[in-house]
Amino acid sequence: MTDFFDTNTEVENNLNLDINIFVQQRGTRKSDTIIKGLFFPTKEESKAFLSIIKKKFGVNGSIKKMEDIDPLNDVFQFTGDHGIKIKDVLIKDYSKKEENFKLHGNK
């Protein structure tokens, strides 16, 4: 039997998951912020969030597939150590809950 992807069910399931924010060093002074477990109902909303964060903090960012972080879903990647600031934006503007966040790496 083949399972089909149902966007409504998947989005509802993913809204209850933890949002992991990783800060990974790339060299001695540079780092990346990677967000795993952050899902939006549509691709357009994901791109809008990406655009807002890039403009607000003046950083580069993308939505990409990273097998070592999350083999099934895309993750958000931003240049620099902006985990706490992005978490604050998600709580304030996107009504995410504080207890759903897990910060990993530099704090």
N, CA, C and O atoms as a Tinker XYZ file with bonds, in Angstrom:
   428  protein
     1  N      0.835000   -1.173000    0.000000    73     2
     2  CA     0.000000    0.000000    0.000000    64     1     3
     3  C      0.885000    1.243000    0.000000    63     2     4     5
     4  O      1.870000    1.301000    0.737000    81     3
     5  N      0.552000    2.217000   -0.802000    73     3     6
     6  CA     1.341000    3.424000   -0.937000    64     5     7
     7  C      0.771000    4.523000   -0.049000    63     6     8     9
     8  O     -0.435000    4.768000   -0.041000    81     7
     9  N      1.647000    5.176000    0.694000    73     7    10
    10  CA     1.240000    6.320000    1.513000    64     9    11
    11  C      1.396000    7.588000    0.698000    63    10    12    13
    12  O      2.415000    7.795000    0.041000    81    11
    13  N      0.376000    8.435000    0.746000    73    11    14
    14  CA     0.432000    9.700000    0.035000    64    13    15
    15  C      0.661000   10.833000    1.022000    63    14    16    17
    16  O      0.236000   10.770000    2.176000    81    15
    17  N      1.333000   11.856000    0.553000    73    15    18
    18  CA     1.628000   13.026000    1.373000    64    17    19
    19  C      0.390000   13.896000    1.467000    63    18    20    21
    20  O     -0.122000   14.363000    0.450000    81    19
    21  N     -0.088000   14.116000    2.666000    73    19    22
    22  CA    -1.235000   14.983000    2.911000    64    21    23
    23  C     -0.715000   16.234000    3.611000    63    22    24    25
    24  O     -0.297000   16.171000    4.767000    81    23
    25  N     -0.740000   17.373000    2.915000    73    23    26
    26  CA    -0.136000   18.589000    3.457000    64    25    27
    27  C     -0.804000   19.037000    4.746000    63    26    28    29
    28  O     -0.109000   19.494000    5.653000    81    27
    29  N     -2.107000   18.927000    4.868000    73    27    30
    30  CA    -2.788000   19.359000    6.089000    64    29    31
    31  C     -2.340000   18.545000    7.296000    63    30    32    33
    32  O     -2.053000   19.104000    8.354000    81    31
    33  N     -2.282000   17.237000    7.138000    73    31    34
    34  CA    -1.864000   16.376000    8.238000    64    33    35
    35  C     -0.408000   16.621000    8.591000    63    34    36    37
    36  O     -0.063000   16.713000    9.769000    81    35
    37  N      0.451000   16.727000    7.583000    73    35    38
    38  CA     1.869000   16.934000    7.836000    64    37    39
    39  C      2.126000   18.261000    8.534000    63    38    40    41
    40  O      2.942000   18.331000    9.453000    81    39
    41  N      1.445000   19.303000    8.111000    73    39    42
    42  CA     1.633000   20.611000    8.742000    64    41    43
    43  C      1.155000   20.567000   10.191000    63    42    44    45
    44  O      1.841000   21.085000   11.072000    81    43
    45  N      0.009000   19.968000   10.457000    73    43    46
    46  CA    -0.489000   19.864000   11.825000    64    45    47
    47  C      0.466000   19.063000   12.702000    63    46    48    49
    48  O      0.708000   19.432000   13.851000    81    47
    49  N      1.010000   17.970000   12.170000    73    47    50
    50  CA     1.956000   17.163000   12.933000    64    49    51
    51  C      3.228000   17.942000   13.221000    63    50    52    53
    52  O      3.774000   17.854000   14.321000    81    51
    53  N      3.706000   18.707000   12.237000    73    51    54
    54  CA     4.963000   19.415000   12.386000    64    53    55
    55  C      4.842000   20.643000   13.275000    63    54    56    57
    56  O      5.849000   21.104000   13.812000    81    55
    57  N      3.642000   21.186000   13.448000    73    55    58
    58  CA     3.480000   22.357000   14.303000    64    57    59
    59  C      3.738000   22.031000   15.766000    63    58    60    61
    60  O      4.045000   22.924000   16.555000    81    59
    61  N      3.618000   20.772000   16.133000    73    59    62
    62  CA     3.812000   20.372000   17.518000    64    61    63
    63  C      5.242000   19.923000   17.813000    63    62    64    65
    64  O      5.554000   19.592000   18.957000    81    63
    65  N      6.109000   19.905000   16.818000    73    63    66
    66  CA     7.476000   19.450000   16.998000    64    65    67
    67  C      8.352000   20.549000   17.575000    63    66    68    69
    68  O      8.014000   21.731000   17.522000    81    67
    69  N      9.483000   20.133000   18.126000    73    67    70
    70  CA    10.465000   21.092000   18.617000    64    69    71
    71  C     11.160000   21.765000   17.438000    63    70    72    73
    72  O     11.342000   21.171000   16.375000    81    71
    73  N     11.539000   23.006000   17.654000    73    71    74
    74  CA    12.310000   23.756000   16.677000    64    73    75
    75  C     13.730000   23.812000   17.209000    63    74    76    77
    76  O     13.986000   24.409000   18.255000    81    75
    77  N     14.649000   23.191000   16.489000    73    75    78
    78  CA    16.048000   23.146000   16.892000    64    77    79
    79  C     16.818000   24.217000   16.146000    63    78    80    81
    80  O     16.732000   24.319000   14.923000    81    79
    81  N     17.577000   25.019000   16.893000    73    79    82
    82  CA    18.412000   26.055000   16.298000    64    81    83
    83  C     19.863000   25.700000   16.612000    63    82    84    85
    84  O     20.273000   25.660000   17.772000    81    83
    85  N     20.630000   25.446000   15.554000    73    83    86
    86  CA    22.031000   25.075000   15.683000    64    85    87
    87  C     22.902000   26.246000   15.236000    63    86    88    89
    88  O     22.603000   26.910000   14.243000    81    87
    89  N     23.975000   26.492000   15.975000    73    87    90
    90  CA    24.989000   27.442000   15.536000    64    89    91
    91  C     26.250000   26.625000   15.296000    63    90    92    93
    92  O     26.843000   26.083000   16.229000    81    91
    93  N     26.651000   26.545000   14.022000    73    91    94
    94  CA    27.808000   25.731000   13.654000    64    93    95
    95  C     28.958000   26.634000   13.242000    63    94    96    97
    96  O     28.788000   27.564000   12.453000    81    95
    97  N     30.133000   26.344000   13.791000    73    95    98
    98  CA    31.332000   27.072000   13.403000    64    97    99
    99  C     31.771000   26.632000   12.016000    63    98   100   101
   100  O     31.727000   25.446000   11.690000    81    99
   101  N     32.197000   27.596000   11.197000    73    99   102
   102  CA    32.824000   27.266000    9.920000    64   101   103
   103  C     34.109000   28.059000    9.829000    63   102   104   105
   104  O     34.175000   29.127000    9.222000    81   103
   105  N     35.115000   27.503000   10.448000    73   103   106
   106  CA    36.395000   28.188000   10.539000    64   105   107
   107  C     36.580000   28.722000   11.947000    63   106   108   109
   108  O     35.916000   28.278000   12.884000    81   107
   109  N     37.483000   29.673000   12.086000    73   107   110
   110  CA    37.787000   30.170000   13.422000    64   109   111
   111  C     36.845000   31.270000   13.875000    63   110   112   113
   112  O     36.535000   31.356000   15.064000    81   111
   113  N     36.372000   32.125000   12.949000    73   111   114
   114  CA    35.566000   33.268000   13.360000    64   113   115
   115  C     34.162000   33.293000   12.779000    63   114   116   117
   116  O     33.320000   34.063000   13.242000    81   115
   117  N     33.899000   32.484000   11.794000    73   115   118
   118  CA    32.601000   32.529000   11.125000    64   117   119
   119  C     31.717000   31.372000   11.573000    63   118   120   121
   120  O     32.200000   30.306000   11.955000    81   119
   121  N     30.401000   31.613000   11.515000    73   119   122
   122  CA    29.459000   30.569000   11.916000    64   121   123
   123  C     28.184000   30.676000   11.090000    63   122   124   125
   124  O     27.933000   31.687000   10.433000    81   123
   125  N     27.392000   29.624000   11.135000    73   123   126
   126  CA    26.093000   29.563000   10.468000    64   125   127
   127  C     25.030000   29.218000   11.500000    63   126   128   129
   128  O     25.284000   28.484000   12.455000    81   127
   129  N     23.838000   29.760000   11.292000    73   127   130
   130  CA    22.684000   29.410000   12.113000    64   129   131
   131  C     21.770000   28.534000   11.271000    63   130   132   133
   132  O     21.352000   28.933000   10.184000    81   131
   133  N     21.459000   27.345000   11.767000    73   131   134
   134  CA    20.626000   26.391000   11.037000    64   133   135
   135  C     19.385000   26.112000   11.881000    63   134   136   137
   136  O     19.480000   25.823000   13.074000    81   135
   137  N     18.219000   26.206000   11.239000    73   135   138
   138  CA    16.951000   25.978000   11.940000    64   137   139
   139  C     16.296000   24.722000   11.388000    63   138   140   141
   140  O     15.968000   24.641000   10.204000    81   139
   141  N     16.114000   23.747000   12.268000    73   139   142
   142  CA    15.489000   22.475000   11.906000    64   141   143
   143  C     14.148000   22.380000   12.626000    63   142   144   145
   144  O     14.044000   22.740000   13.799000    81   143
   145  N     13.127000   21.897000   11.930000    73   143   146
   146  CA    11.828000   21.686000   12.557000    64   145   147
   147  C     10.900000   22.870000   12.454000    63   146   148   149
   148  O      9.850000   22.883000   13.098000    81   147
   149  N     11.254000   23.871000   11.659000    73   147   150
   150  CA    10.390000   25.031000   11.451000    64   149   151
   151  C      9.660000   24.837000   10.134000    63   150   152   153
   152  O     10.276000   24.823000    9.068000    81   151
   153  N      8.333000   24.688000   10.213000    73   151   154
   154  CA     7.532000   24.413000    9.028000    64   153   155
   155  C      6.456000   25.465000    8.862000    63   154   156   157
   156  O      5.893000   25.961000    9.838000    81   155
   157  N      6.178000   25.798000    7.613000    73   155   158
   158  CA     5.095000   26.703000    7.261000    64   157   159
   159  C      4.143000   25.963000    6.337000    63   158   160   161
   160  O      4.562000   25.039000    5.640000    81   159
   161  N      2.868000   26.348000    6.313000    73   159   162
   162  CA     1.895000   25.623000    5.487000    64   161   163
   163  C      2.207000   25.632000    3.995000    63   162   164   165
   164  O      1.904000   24.662000    3.299000    81   163
   165  N      2.805000   26.708000    3.493000    73   163   166
   166  CA     3.098000   26.777000    2.056000    64   165   167
   167  C      4.550000   27.161000    1.835000    63   166   168   169
   168  O      5.216000   27.697000    2.721000    81   167
   169  N      5.020000   26.874000    0.638000    73   167   170
   170  CA     6.378000   27.236000    0.244000    64   169   171
   171  C      6.541000   28.755000    0.210000    63   170   172   173
   172  O      7.609000   29.278000    0.530000    81   171
   173  N      5.476000   29.457000   -0.178000    73   171   174
   174  CA     5.529000   30.920000   -0.241000    64   173   175
   175  C      5.737000   31.527000    1.142000    63   174   176   177
   176  O      6.475000   32.502000    1.286000    81   175
   177  N      5.093000   30.956000    2.161000    73   175   178
   178  CA     5.262000   31.455000    3.526000    64   177   179
   179  C      6.684000   31.198000    4.026000    63   178   180   181
   180  O      7.247000   32.022000    4.747000    81   179
   181  N      7.258000   30.068000    3.648000    73   179   182
   182  CA     8.650000   29.781000    4.013000    64   181   183
   183  C      9.584000   30.801000    3.388000    63   182   184   185
   184  O     10.497000   31.304000    4.043000    81   183
   185  N      9.352000   31.102000    2.121000    73   183   186
   186  CA    10.187000   32.079000    1.430000    64   185   187
   187  C      9.995000   33.474000    2.009000    63   186   188   189
   188  O     10.952000   34.244000    2.079000    81   187
   189  N      8.780000   33.816000    2.426000    73   187   190
   190  CA     8.516000   35.116000    3.033000    64   189   191
   191  C      9.264000   35.237000    4.361000    63   190   192   193
   192  O      9.850000   36.282000    4.645000    81   191
   193  N      9.249000   34.172000    5.185000    73   191   194
   194  CA     9.988000   34.180000    6.444000    64   193   195
   195  C     11.481000   34.360000    6.179000    63   194   196   197
   196  O     12.145000   35.145000    6.855000    81   195
   197  N     11.998000   33.642000    5.207000    73   195   198
   198  CA    13.409000   33.746000    4.836000    64   197   199
   199  C     13.750000   35.185000    4.451000    63   198   200   201
   200  O     14.761000   35.727000    4.896000    81   199
   201  N     12.924000   35.787000    3.642000    73   199   202
   202  CA    13.142000   37.157000    3.191000    64   201   203
   203  C     13.101000   38.152000    4.351000    63   202   204   205
   204  O     13.922000   39.067000    4.416000    81   203
   205  N     12.153000   37.974000    5.258000    73   203   206
   206  CA    12.031000   38.877000    6.412000    64   205   207
   207  C     13.288000   38.817000    7.282000    63   206   208   209
   208  O     13.815000   39.856000    7.679000    81   207
   209  N     13.764000   37.624000    7.577000    73   207   210
   210  CA    14.950000   37.471000    8.425000    64   209   211
   211  C     16.178000   38.050000    7.729000    63   210   212   213
   212  O     16.991000   38.720000    8.366000    81   211
   213  N     16.320000   37.801000    6.436000    73   211   214
   214  CA    17.472000   38.324000    5.699000    64   213   215
   215  C     17.496000   39.847000    5.726000    63   214   216   217
   216  O     18.550000   40.448000    5.932000    81   215
   217  N     16.350000   40.467000    5.520000    73   215   218
   218  CA    16.289000   41.931000    5.514000    64   217   219
   219  C     16.449000   42.509000    6.917000    63   218   220   221
   220  O     17.135000   43.514000    7.101000    81   219
   221  N     15.827000   41.887000    7.893000    73   219   222
   222  CA    15.830000   42.405000    9.266000    64   221   223
   223  C     17.237000   42.405000    9.871000    63   222   224   225
   224  O     17.618000   43.356000   10.553000    81   223
   225  N     18.007000   41.345000    9.623000    73   223   226
   226  CA    19.325000   41.211000   10.232000    64   225   227
   227  C     20.472000   41.451000    9.258000    63   226   228   229
   228  O     21.633000   41.429000    9.666000    81   227
   229  N     20.176000   41.678000    7.983000    73   227   230
   230  CA    21.220000   41.945000    7.001000    64   229   231
   231  C     22.160000   40.768000    6.797000    63   230   232   233
   232  O     23.378000   40.935000    6.733000    81   231
   233  N     21.581000   39.575000    6.694000    73   231   234
   234  CA    22.383000   38.361000    6.537000    64   233   235
   235  C     21.969000   37.633000    5.259000    63   234   236   237
   236  O     20.929000   37.923000    4.668000    81   235
   237  N     22.793000   36.698000    4.854000    73   235   238
   238  CA    22.455000   35.833000    3.741000    64   237   239
   239  C     21.791000   34.585000    4.310000    63   238   240   241
   240  O     22.096000   34.170000    5.428000    81   239
   241  N     20.880000   33.983000    3.538000    73   239   242
   242  CA    20.205000   32.791000    4.018000    64   241   243
   243  C     19.599000   32.001000    2.888000    63   242   244   245
   244  O     19.456000   32.495000    1.769000    81   243
   245  N     19.241000   30.757000    3.191000    73   243   246
   246  CA    18.638000   29.892000    2.179000    64   245   247
   247  C     17.832000   28.791000    2.847000    63   246   248   249
   248  O     17.951000   28.536000    4.045000    81   247
   249  N     17.007000   28.147000    2.026000    73   247   250
   250  CA    16.292000   26.943000    2.431000    64   249   251
   251  C     16.945000   25.817000    1.656000    63   250   252   253
   252  O     16.972000   25.841000    0.426000    81   251
   253  N     17.463000   24.843000    2.357000    73   251   254
   254  CA    18.187000   23.788000    1.649000    64   253   255
   255  C     18.027000   22.446000    2.327000    63   254   256   257
   256  O     17.576000   22.349000    3.468000    81   255
   257  N     18.401000   21.428000    1.606000    73   255   258
   258  CA    18.383000   20.050000    2.104000    64   257   259
   259  C     19.764000   19.770000    2.701000    63   258   260   261
   260  O     20.776000   19.889000    2.010000    81   259
   261  N     19.805000   19.400000    3.973000    73   259   262
   262  CA    21.059000   19.040000    4.635000    64   261   263
   263  C     20.869000   17.665000    5.254000    63   262   264   265
   264  O     20.251000   17.532000    6.310000    81   263
   265  N     21.393000   16.660000    4.606000    73   263   266
   266  CA    21.199000   15.264000    5.017000    64   265   267
   267  C     21.691000   15.009000    6.443000    63   266   268   269
   268  O     21.070000   14.235000    7.171000    81   267
   269  N     22.789000   15.641000    6.857000    73   267   270
   270  CA    23.341000   15.379000    8.184000    64   269   271
   271  C     22.516000   16.021000    9.300000    63   270   272   273
   272  O     22.559000   15.548000   10.436000    81   271
   273  N     21.766000   17.086000    9.006000    73   271   274
   274  CA    20.927000   17.749000   10.005000    64   273   275
   275  C     19.532000   17.129000   10.041000    63   274   276   277
   276  O     19.060000   16.720000   11.101000    81   275
   277  N     18.874000   17.060000    8.886000    73   275   278
   278  CA    17.525000   16.498000    8.784000    64   277   279
   279  C     17.403000   15.777000    7.443000    63   278   280   281
   280  O     17.293000   16.428000    6.404000    81   279
   281  N     17.422000   14.446000    7.451000    73   279   282
   282  CA    17.393000   13.701000    6.190000    64   281   283
   283  C     16.064000   13.779000    5.442000    63   282   284   285
   284  O     16.021000   13.477000    4.249000    81   283
   285  N     14.978000   14.175000    6.108000    73   283   286
   286  CA    13.666000   14.164000    5.471000    64   285   287
   287  C     13.183000   15.532000    5.002000    63   286   288   289
   288  O     12.510000   15.628000    3.975000    81   287
   289  N     13.513000   16.582000    5.733000    73   287   290
   290  CA    12.951000   17.905000    5.465000    64   289   291
   291  C     14.033000   18.934000    5.184000    63   290   292   293
   292  O     15.203000   18.733000    5.509000    81   291
   293  N     13.621000   20.037000    4.574000    73   291   294
   294  CA    14.522000   21.152000    4.337000    64   293   295
   295  C     14.745000   21.913000    5.637000    63   294   296   297
   296  O     13.912000   21.877000    6.542000    81   295
   297  N     15.879000   22.602000    5.717000    73   295   298
   298  CA    16.196000   23.429000    6.876000    64   297   299
   299  C     16.488000   24.849000    6.402000    63   298   300   301
   300  O     16.794000   25.071000    5.231000    81   299
   301  N     16.392000   25.800000    7.315000    73   299   302
   302  CA    16.766000   27.184000    7.034000    64   301   303
   303  C     18.214000   27.363000    7.470000    63   302   304   305
   304  O     18.602000   26.912000    8.548000    81   303
   305  N     19.015000   28.023000    6.631000    73   303   306
   306  CA    20.406000   28.290000    6.973000    64   305   307
   307  C     20.686000   29.780000    6.792000    63   306   308   309
   308  O     20.369000   30.356000    5.751000    81   307
   309  N     21.281000   30.399000    7.811000    73   307   310
   310  CA    21.643000   31.817000    7.771000    64   309   311
   311  C     23.104000   31.958000    8.150000    63   310   312   313
   312  O     23.619000   31.180000    8.953000    81   311
   313  N     23.782000   32.958000    7.570000    73   311   314
   314  CA    25.168000   33.208000    7.930000    64   313   315
   315  C     25.216000   33.995000    9.229000    63   314   316   317
   316  O     24.418000   34.908000    9.439000    81   315
   317  N     26.150000   33.640000   10.098000    73   315   318
   318  CA    26.320000   34.337000   11.361000    64   317   319
   319  C     25.602000   33.655000   12.510000    63   318   320   321
   320  O     24.831000   32.715000   12.314000    81   319
   321  N     25.870000   34.146000   13.714000    73   319   322
   322  CA    25.286000   33.603000   14.940000    64   321   323
   323  C     24.068000   34.448000   15.308000    63   322   324   325
   324  O     24.188000   35.438000   16.030000    81   323
   325  N     22.894000   34.054000   14.807000    73   323   326
   326  CA    21.661000   34.819000   15.014000    64   325   327
   327  C     20.548000   33.978000   15.632000    63   326   328   329
   328  O     19.372000   34.319000   15.499000    81   327
   329  N     20.898000   32.896000   16.298000    73   327   330
   330  CA    19.905000   31.977000   16.839000    64   329   331
   331  C     18.932000   32.614000   17.809000    63   330   332   333
   332  O     17.725000   32.398000   17.703000    81   331
   333  N     19.430000   33.389000   18.746000    73   331   334
   334  CA    18.567000   33.992000   19.760000    64   333   335
   335  C     17.663000   35.050000   19.147000    63   334   336   337
   336  O     16.486000   35.144000   19.496000    81   335
   337  N     18.212000   35.851000   18.227000    73   335   338
   338  CA    17.402000   36.896000   17.585000    64   337   339
   339  C     16.296000   36.289000   16.716000    63   338   340   341
   340  O     15.173000   36.792000   16.701000    81   339
   341  N     16.610000   35.218000   15.999000    73   339   342
   342  CA    15.604000   34.562000   15.157000    64   341   343
   343  C     14.532000   33.923000   16.037000    63   342   344   345
   344  O     13.347000   33.974000   15.709000    81   343
   345  N     14.945000   33.323000   17.149000    73   343   346
   346  CA    13.984000   32.738000   18.091000    64   345   347
   347  C     13.030000   33.809000   18.610000    63   346   348   349
   348  O     11.825000   33.573000   18.704000    81   347
   349  N     13.557000   34.982000   18.947000    73   347   350
   350  CA    12.714000   36.078000   19.435000    64   349   351
   351  C     11.706000   36.528000   18.378000    63   350   352   353
   352  O     10.555000   36.819000   18.705000    81   351
   353  N     12.129000   36.586000   17.117000    73   351   354
   354  CA    11.215000   36.964000   16.027000    64   353   355
   355  C     10.111000   35.920000   15.879000    63   354   356   357
   356  O      8.945000   36.273000   15.701000    81   355
   357  N     10.468000   34.642000   15.951000    73   355   358
   358  CA     9.477000   33.576000   15.813000    64   357   359
   359  C      8.459000   33.603000   16.952000    63   358   360   361
   360  O      7.275000   33.350000   16.730000    81   359
   361  N      8.904000   33.901000   18.149000    73   359   362
   362  CA     7.988000   33.961000   19.288000    64   361   363
   363  C      7.072000   35.177000   19.169000    63   362   364   365
   364  O      5.863000   35.071000   19.374000    81   363
   365  N      7.645000   36.321000   18.841000    73   363   366
   366  CA     6.883000   37.566000   18.810000    64   365   367
   367  C      5.959000   37.665000   17.593000    63   366   368   369
   368  O      4.780000   37.990000   17.735000    81   367
   369  N      6.488000   37.387000   16.401000    73   367   370
   370  CA     5.737000   37.618000   15.167000    64   369   371
   371  C      4.993000   36.397000   14.642000    63   370   372   373
   372  O      4.005000   36.539000   13.922000    81   371
   373  N      5.454000   35.201000   14.993000    73   371   374
   374  CA     4.854000   33.982000   14.430000    64   373   375
   375  C      4.165000   33.124000   15.481000    63   374   376   377
   376  O      3.777000   31.995000   15.182000    81   375
   377  N      4.003000   33.617000   16.681000    73   375   378
   378  CA     3.269000   32.946000   17.768000    64   377   379
   379  C      3.780000   31.543000   18.082000    63   378   380   381
   380  O      2.996000   30.652000   18.412000    81   379
   381  N      5.082000   31.350000   17.982000    73   379   382
   382  CA     5.676000   30.079000   18.397000    64   381   383
   383  C      5.873000   30.125000   19.904000    63   382   384   385
   384  O      6.000000   31.208000   20.475000    81   383
   385  N      5.899000   28.973000   20.554000    73   383   386
   386  CA     6.010000   28.910000   22.010000    64   385   387
   387  C      7.468000   28.735000   22.427000    63   386   388   389
   388  O      8.237000   28.017000   21.789000    81   387
   389  N      7.820000   29.410000   23.512000    73   387   390
   390  CA     9.189000   29.385000   24.048000    64   389   391
   391  C      9.660000   27.956000   24.337000    63   390   392   393
   392  O     10.815000   27.615000   24.084000    81   391
   393  N      8.758000   27.125000   24.870000    73   391   394
   394  CA     9.158000   25.772000   25.268000    64   393   395
   395  C      9.415000   24.846000   24.078000    63   394   396   397
   396  O      9.949000   23.753000   24.267000    81   395
   397  N      9.051000   25.250000   22.867000    73   395   398
   398  CA     9.287000   24.424000   21.677000    64   397   399
   399  C     10.690000   24.600000   21.104000    63   398   400   401
   400  O     11.068000   23.872000   20.185000    81   399
   401  N     11.472000   25.547000   21.623000    73   399   402
   402  CA    12.788000   25.834000   21.067000    64   401   403
   403  C     13.888000   25.119000   21.836000    63   402   404   405
   404  O     13.845000   24.995000   23.060000    81   403
   405  N     14.872000   24.653000   21.080000    73   403   406
   406  CA    16.084000   24.078000   21.658000    64   405   407
   407  C     17.263000   24.724000   20.939000    63   406   408   409
   408  O     17.393000   24.615000   19.720000    81   407
   409  N     18.119000   25.396000   21.703000    73   407   410
   410  CA    19.293000   26.037000   21.140000    64   409   411
   411  C     20.501000   25.125000   21.323000    63   410   412   413
   412  O     20.725000   24.579000   22.403000    81   411
   413  N     21.280000   24.970000   20.247000    73   411   414
   414  CA    22.479000   24.125000   20.276000    64   413   415
   415  C     23.641000   24.970000   19.776000    63   414   416   417
   416  O     23.489000   25.758000   18.842000    81   415
   417  N     24.803000   24.803000   20.401000    73   415   418
   418  CA    25.987000   25.531000   19.934000    64   417   419
   419  C     26.221000   26.771000   20.764000    63   418   420   421
   420  O     25.868000   26.823000   21.943000    81   419
   421  N     26.824000   27.777000   20.133000    73   419   422
   422  CA    27.145000   29.031000   20.824000    64   421   423
   423  C     25.887000   29.728000   21.300000    63   422   424   425
   424  O     24.866000   29.722000   20.611000    81   423
   425  N     25.959000   30.327000   22.471000    73   423   426
   426  CA    24.780000   31.044000   23.005000    64   425   427
   427  C     25.182000   32.417000   23.457000    63   426   428
   428  O     24.343000   33.180000   23.936000    81   427
